[in-house]
Amino acid sequence: MKIFNFHPTFIYLNSNTIDNYENLKKLKPLNELTELDMIGYINHGIGAGNFFNSLTTFIKLKQKETYFIRDYCKLNIVET
């Protein structure tokens, strides 16, 4: 089993380092940021967003089975 955990902000920013995210947080709290606030912090090269999109495309094309962690636990927890 593999677990992939992506922070939505890293996907949106297509982060390739934590620097843009850390600088963005200095502007104001994340829940108060607008798209306009974030524009200058978006990475246009290779980053987390590209990887996330490639990963989800691969999963779809290969018809890999996926689960939410809560559902996987319900299916696989053995009571003793």
N, C-alpha and C positions, 0 to 999 in steps of 0.2 A: 504494500500500500504506500502511496505517496500523497503527501498533503502539501498543497500549494496555498500560500497565504499572501494575498496582495492587498496593500493599502490602496483604496480607491484614488487617493490624491497622487500616489506614485504612478498609477496608471494614467491618470489625466495629464500629469506633467510629463509623462514618458521619461521619468527620472533615470539618469545613468549614474548619479552620485546623490548623496543625501544633501549636498550643499544648497541646491535650489529650494528644496523643501524647508530646510532650516532658515534660510533667508526669507522665504515667504511667510513663515510663522512669525517672524519679527514685525511684519506689517500690522497684523491684527489677528485675533483668534480665527482658526480655520473655518468655523461655522459662520463667520461674518464676511468671508472673502467672496468676491464676485468673480465672474469669468474675466472681466476687465482687469481686476487685480492680478490675475494669474497669467495673463497672456505673456508677459515678459519672462516668465519662469519656465515656460514649456520648452522641453528639449526636442529639437527637430531631427536629431540623429537617432542612433540606436539606443533604446532604453527599456524600461519596465513595461511600458504600454505596447511596444513592438513584441516583446517576449510574451506578454499575456495574450495578445491577438494570435500569435503563432501557436501557442500552446492550445488555445481553445479551438483553433482551426484543425490542428492535428487530432485532437480528441474527437472532433466531429467527423473528420474524414475517415479515421480509423475505427469509428463507432465504438470507442472505448466507454466502458461503463463508469459512471460517476455517481457520487453520493454527497449529500450534506453530511457533516460529521455526526450530527444528531441522529440521522437515519442509519448511518453505518453502525453507530453504537447500539441502537435498538436491535439491529439484526445480528450483532456479533458478541454482545455481552452475555457471558455465561454466569448464571448465579450459582454460588457454591453453597 
